[in-house]
C-alpha cells in the first residue's frame, strides 16, 4: 500500500476514488484505503494534523493512457491544481499537480516500457 498524508483523509480518498475509478477497500479512524483498477497496491489516506509545505517525500506518478494534456484537464476539472510542466525532452514530459487536499502527484506521457 502507498500511504499519503492529508488533513481530511475521507475527502481525499473520495476524490482519488472518483478520478481513478477506484473502490473503497477499508475505513478506520483517521485512515481510508482504496483499490484502483490496474494498480496492484492499495492507496491509503492517513489523517495528520497538518501537511507541511514543500515537496512530498513520496508521490504518485501516473502514466497517461493516451493524451497527457487531456488527462491532466480531467484532473483539473475535478479540482486539482496544475503546478508545473516538464517538457524538456521532446519524447517524454510530465505535469505536476496538487489535489484539493494538498497531495502532490504527477501525470506523465506514456512510458515505452
MORAZI-V10966 format. One line per field, one symbol per residue. ss: DSSP state (a for helix, b for strand, c for the rest). phi: phi as a letter, one per 30 degrees, with the letter a starting at -180 (. if undefined). psi: psi as a letter, one per 20 degrees, with the letter a starting at -180 (. if undefined). Layout:
ss = ???
phi = ???
psi = ???
//
This chain:
ss = cbbbbbccaaaaaaaaaaaaccbbbbbbccbbbbbcccccccbbbbbccccccccccccbbbbccccaaaaaaaaaacccbbbbbbbbbccbbbbbbbcccccbbbbbccccc
phi = .cccdadbddddddddeddcidbdclbbeiabbbcceibdddccbcdbdacddjdddbbdcccddbceedddddddddkdcdcbbbbdcdcabaccbbddcjddabbcddddc
psi = qpppqqinhghgggghgghikaqpiqprojppqqqppjohqqpqoppqhqpqqapqhprpoppqidoggghghggghiiqppgqpokhpiiprqpprprijjpprqprrqqh.
//
